[in-house]
Amino acid sequence: QVQLVESGGGLVQPGGSLRLSCAASGSFFSINVMGWYRQAPGKQRDLVARITRAGTTNYADSVKGRFTISRDNAKNTVYLQMNSLKPEDTAVYYCNVKGYDLRYERWGQGTQVTVSS
């Protein structure tokens, strides 16, 4: 009964910026970790960034210094600010949340990010 609604994807030129949002609603479990994964055509789904409820963050090496993950616990929303975008960032980006109870995990529907001139 948890729904994750993603927004903010789109087409952007190299060097541009996008901000992704993911809002969780109808949750029946306590959310600990919120994160973003991405999957390019023919590739595996990889972690981009994650953030715990306490604010601890982790980033993939490929996005360090360019992307920033943040969250608003009152709104049950996680954000991904993406700057200095590269064509290699083109992928479907998926929001992911995990509860303190590790039985609970949910995925968003995915939002397309295309970086192209």
N, C-alpha and C positions, 0 to 999 in steps of 0.2 A: 504493500500500500504506500510505499515511498515512491515519490516521483522526483526526478531530477530534470530540471528544465534548463537547457543550455542556450546561450545567446551570444552574439558578438562576432561570429565568424563572417568571412567574406573574402573578397578579392582585394589585395593590397599590393602596391609596388615594392620592389626590394628597397630596404631601408625604412619602410613605413612601420606603422604601429597598429596593433589591434588590442582590444581588451575583451577577453572572454569572461562570461559570468555563468555560474551554475547555482541555481537555487533549489534547495531541497524542501519538499513539503510533504505533509502527511506521514512523517516519520514515526515509527514505533520503537526505535532504538536510539541510544545515545551515540552521536557521531564523534569519533575521535579523529580519524585521518581523512582529509579531503585532498584530492589530487587531480592532476591532469595527465592523461596519456595521449599518445598520438599514434596513428597508423597510416602510413603511406601505402599506395598501391603496391602489392606484391611483397610488403614488408611486415614484420611482426609488430605487435602493439607494444610500444615502449613507454616507460615512465618519463614524463617531462619534468614535473615538479610535484611536491607534496608538502602538506603542512599539517601539523598536529593541532589539536585544540589549544594546547599551550603555546603554540606559535613557532615550534621548531620546524625548519624548512630544509628541504633537500632538492637539488636540481640535477638534471642530467648535465654532463660536461658540455654538451653541444649548445646549451642555452644559458649557461652561467654568464652573468654579467649583462645579459640581454632581456631575460624574462624575470618577472617578479610575481610570486604567488602570495596572495593574502586572503583573509577571510573575515567575515563579519558574523560572529557566532549568534548574535541577536537575530539576525536575518537568515541564519542557516545558509549562507551564501559564500561561495569561494570564487575568487577572481584570478585571472592570469593576464597580467599586463605584458604584452609582447612588443618589444622595441627592436629596432635594427633588424627587421625581418629579412630572411634570406630565402631564396627559392627552395633550399633544402628543408625549410620549415613547413612546406606544403604537405598537408595531411588532414585526415579527419581527427579532430580533437575530442576526446571523451572525458567527461567528468566522472570521478569515482569517489565514493565515500565508503568508509569502513567504520563499524561500531567498535566500542570497547569490547563487546562480545563479538569475536571474530567470525561467528556464524553469519553475521550481517554485513553484506556488501551489496552496493548498488552501482549501476552504471547509467550514465546519461545516454541520450540518443545519438550523440555525436554531432559536431558542427564542422563544416568544411572551412578550412583556411587555405587559401591559394595565394602564393606569393609569386607574382609574375609581372614582367614589364610589358 
